[in-house]
Amino acid sequence: QVQLVESGGGLVQPGGSLRLACAASRMIFSIYAMAWYRQAPGKQRELVAVITSGGSTNYADSAKGRFTISRDNAKNTVYLQMNSLKPEDTAVYYCTAARTIATMESGYWGQGTQVTVSS
């Protein structure tokens, strides 16, 4: 059974930074596309960033210029570096994995990590 475990969430002040990590196991990590989603209370789930097996990336408009997704295939880990954080970035962040971007929503999901941006 594929396992995705997120870490790195927490409380940060507006303008601050956090780096989320997602450690994957029981899968051939290098052949999977990986993504970060988030869901804030009372809001729809949002795709934040995606990285293909080949390293190509794409971002939601809300994340462009502030967030960076990366992967380390040697460590079976995907990261989300978040800078210039805003209160509206407050959400539970989920790591996902799928063979293709098109099937990401039906792929594997982690349990999520809470990010709270507040002064």
N, C-alpha and C positions, 0 to 999 in steps of 0.2 A: 504494500500500500504506500503510495507516494505521500510524503510528509513535507509540509512547508511550515516553517516556524519563523515568525516575524519577531524582531526586536528593535529597540532604539527609540520607541515612542516615549512621550513624557510631556511635561509642562515647560513651555518656553515663552519668553516675552515676545511681543511683536517686534519684528526686525531681526529676530534671532535665527539660529540654524539648528537643524537636526539631521542626522543621517540614520535612515532606517535600513535594516538588513533583513534578508530572508534567506535562511539556510534550507536547502532542499536535500532530501534523502530518498533513497529507494527509487531513483529514476536516473536516466542517462541525461544529466542536466544540460549538456552542451547542445542537444538537439531540440530542446524546447524553447519556444518563445516565452518570455516572462513579462509580467505586467504588475503595476500597482493600481489598485482601485481605492476609492475612499467613499465613506458614507457618513454624512452628518445627520444628527437627529432631525427627523421630519423632512429629510431631503432624499432625492433619488440617488442611488449609487452612481458614481462618476468614474470613468476611466481617466487616470491621471497621466500615466506614462507607460510605454511599452518598448520592449527591446527584443529584436528577433534573435534567432540562433546565430545569425551572422553579425550581430552587433548594430544593426540599424535601429534607430530610435524614433519615437514620435511622442508628442506631448499634447495634452489638452491645452487650450488657449490660456486657461487659468494658471498653468504650470510653466509655460514657455518663458525662458529667461531667468527663472528662479529655481527650478528643479532640474536635477540631472539623474537619469537612470543609467546604471552601469552593471556589468556582470563580471564575475571572476569564475571562470569555468573550472579552474584548479581547486577552488574552494566550494564549488556548488552553491554559490551565493549571488544574489542580486541585491543591489543597493538603490536607495533613493536619497540623494543628497538634496535637502530642502533649505534654501536660503531665503532671506527677506520674508520670513513667515508673517502671515496676516491672521487676524482672528477668524476670518472666513476659511482658513485652512484647517480649522478644528474639525476633526472627524476621526473615525476608526479607519485605519489604513490596512488594506488587505493585499497580500501577495498572491499572484495566480500564475499558473503554468499550463501551457497547452502546446500541442504540436504546431498549431498555426494560430495566427492572430485572430482569424475569423471564428475560431472555436474557443476563444479564451473564456467567454462567460460560462461555458459548460465544462471547463477544464478543472484542474485541481486548485483548491483554495486553502489558504492558511486561516488561522483563527483571528487574526487581526491584532493591531496594536494601536492604542489610543494616542492621538496627538492633540494637545490642547495648547492653543496660542492665546495667551491672556496676560494682562499686566496685573 
